[in-house]
């Protein structure tokens, strides 16, 4: 059952990538879309994920540092998602580079949290570096179109950096001795802080999402919340089955495959050999890092 749930998680994550790619291709206003989508996702996360009895009873260990950390992580993460959405003009390539953000918390764990370096992790790091070199040298990436430059790649690298910092900040509470997220506040706090930042910026710019954006934003928000619910359920089941290590590599790998299928069979995009090598190395690197 755990394997089925984590496969579904990967499909949902792939759906999130496809939505971002559609928004990028239609050249809709990114701030308007992300503001509407993240606000809806934040509201849904408070309703679906938060353990309200613990919250109302005040059972929130280290509440102040938790709020400060996750508020910062949420705002940084929004910057990462905006950059990733820009990078999605390259479809599979942009998504692959963005998902490689796992390399940063891996390095943070070794350099600052005292985790020992693992052979699989080091090999994964090298594979991701190889994928970045391949993408930087490719002449044609999926979805980039003829005559395009590597503007998407700069956005993808920025997404990798910002999302990696966000993931690293989210690691810190897990390193607190004896701490547990009894009220399940991490995801709601992350999404809410990002939503508030986007709403403020959108209000200052007087942006109003168009009807098409609203419909797609609702789909995006639904996928984000559904993905978190499926991920938590899958991780609980896999932990009981003593197969928890499979969770992230399978979910991220399936999302990359879903994006590749969409690019190839729906949008009829064909990467050149160098870009295809980059996609394969990125997938391999993510799997190795997560093992």
N, C-alpha and C positions, 0 to 999 in steps of 0.2 A: 504493500500500500504506500509506503514511503517513497518508493521509486516512481510510482504513478503520480503522486502529488508533486514531486520535484520536477518531473517532466512537464506537467501542466504549468508549473511556475515558470519554467524556461519559455514555454509557448507564450505565456502572458507577457513576459519581459520582451520577447521578440515583437509582440504586438505594440508595446510601448515604443520600441525603436521604429517600427513601421509608421506609427502615428507621427513621430517626430520627422521622419523622412517625407511624409506627405505634406506636412506644414512647410517644410523647407522648400519642397518642389513648387508648391503653390505660392511661395513668397508672401505668406501672410505675415502680419505684424507679430513678431516673436514675443514682445512684452505683453501685448494684449492676450495672446494665446496662453502663455505661461501663467499670467496673473489669474485668468479664469480657471485654468486647469488645476493649478496648485491650491487655490482657495477651495475648490470643490473637493480635492483630495484630502486637504487638511480637515475639513468638516467631516468627511467620511471616516477618516482615521480615528477622530475622537469618538465617533459613534460605534465603530466596528472593532477597534483595537484596544482602547483604554479599559482597564479594569477599574470601573468606577467605585466599587465598594472599598478597595484599598485607597484610592485617591481621596474619597470623602472622609475616610477614617484617618487620614494624615499619614498613612504608611508609605512614605516616599523617602527612602534613605538618601542622604546627601542631596537634598532637593535643590539648594542654591547652586552648587557647582554643576549639577546635572543640567539645570536650566541654562546656565551661562555657556557651558560647553556646547550643548545641542543647538542653542540659538545661534551661536557663531558658526557651527557646522552647517546649519540649515541655510544661512545666508550665503556662505561660501559654496554650498552645494547648488544653490540656484544659479550662481554664476557659472558653475560647471555645466548645468543642464542647458542654460542658454547657449553656451559655447558648443555643447554637443549638438544642439539643434541646428546651429549654423554648419557644423561639420557634416551633418546628415545630407547635405547636398551631394556628398560622395557615397551615400548609401552604406553598403556593407563596410567599406573602408573606414568611414567616420565612426561607425558603431564599434568596430573592432578596436580602433585606437582608444576610444573612450572607455571601453570595458577593460582595457589594460591598466586602468588606474589602480588595480590591486597591487601593482608593483610598489607603490609608495607606502601603504601600510606594512607591506612585507619588510621594506628597508627600515621603517620607523621601529618596528618590533625588534629588529636586530640591534639597531644603533641606540635606542633609548629605553626599550622595555626589557632588555636582557634576554631576548629569545635567541636560542642558538641557531646559527645558519644551517639550513637543510640543503642537501644536494639537489632535491627536486626543485626547491625554491630558487636556488642559484641558477639551475638550468632554465627554469621558467623566466627568470630575469633576462638571461642572455637571449632566449627566444623572442621575448618582447622587444628588446633592443634591436634584434635582427629584423623584426617586422617593421619597426619604425624606419630603419634604414631602407628597407624595400619600398615602403610607401613613399618615402621622400625621393626615391629614384624612379618611381613608376611614371610612365607617360600618360596612362589613361586609367583612371579609377572608376569603379561602378558609379554611374549617375553623374559623373563630372562633365560629360559631354565633350565634344571636340573643341579644341582651342582653349580649354579652361586652364587656370593656373593652379597653384597649390595653396590657395587661400583656405580651402577646407582643412588642409593639414595643419595649418597654424591654429585654427580653431580647435581641432581635435587634440593637439598637444596641450592647449590651454585647458580643455575639458579634462584631459588625463591628470594634469597637475591639480586643478581645483577639486575634482572628485576624489583624487587620492588624498588630499589634505582633509576633505570632509570625512572620508572613511577612517583616517588616522585619528581624528578627534573623537569619532564614535567608538574607537577602541579603548579610549582612556577609562570610561566607567567600568568596562569589563575587567580592568586591571586593579580596581579597588578591592581590597581584601574584604571578603564577606558580603560584598554588595550584590544586590539583585534588583532587577527592574520590576518590583512587585506590582506597580500600577500600570505597567506597560506604556510608559510615556515617551520612549525614545522617538518612535516614528511620528506621533502627533506633534511633539515639540519641533522636530526637524522640519516637518511640512508647514507648520503654523508660522514659524519665524520666516521661512522663505516666502510664504504667501503674503505676510504683512509687508515685507520689503517690496514685493512686486506691486502690491496694491497702492502703496505710497507713491512709487515711481509712476505707475500708470495714471494715478489721479493727478499728479503734477503735470503730466503730459496730456491729460484729458483724453486718454485712449478708451475707446469703447469697442469691445469685440463684435465682429460681424456675426450674423446668424450661423454661417458655416463654421466659424471658429468656435462658437458656443457648443455646437453639436459635437465637434471633434474634441473639444476640451472636456466635455462630459465623458466621452469614451476614454480619454487619457486618464482622467481622475479615477474612473471605475477600474481601469486596468492597474493603476498604481496601488489602490487599496486591495484589490483582489490578489495582486501579486504578493503583497505583504502577508495577507491571511494565508494564502497557499504556502508561502515560504515558512512561516511559523509552524503550520501544521505538518509540513514535510519534515522539518528539522526535528520536531518532537518525535515523529514516527521513526525517522532514521536513527535518532539517538537511541530509541528503544530497541532497534534492530542492530545496534552497534555498527552503523554505516554512515555516521554523520559526515565523515570526510567527503562523501560523494555529493553533498548538497550543492555547494557553490560551483564546482566544475561542471556538473551536469546542467544546472540552470543556465549558467552563462554560455556554455557550449551550445545548448539548444537554442538560446536566443540568437547567437551568431549564425547558426544554421538557418533559422527562420528568416533572418535578414537576407542571407545569401539566396535562399529560395525566392523570396519576394523580388529581389533585384534581378535575378536571372529569368524567372518565368513570368513575372507580372510586368516589370518594366523593361525586360529584354536588354539588360545591361551586361556587357562582357568586359571584365577586367583584363588588362594585359597580363603577361606571365609574371612580371615583377610584382604587380599588385596582388595577384592570386597567391604568390609565395608569402607576401605580407599577411594576408588573411589567414593562411594556414599556420604561419609562425605565431601570430597573435592568439589563435585558438589554442595551440599547443602550450604557449606560455601561460595563459590563464589557467589551464588545467593543471600544469605543473605547480604553479604558485599556490593553488588551492588544496593540493594534496597534503 
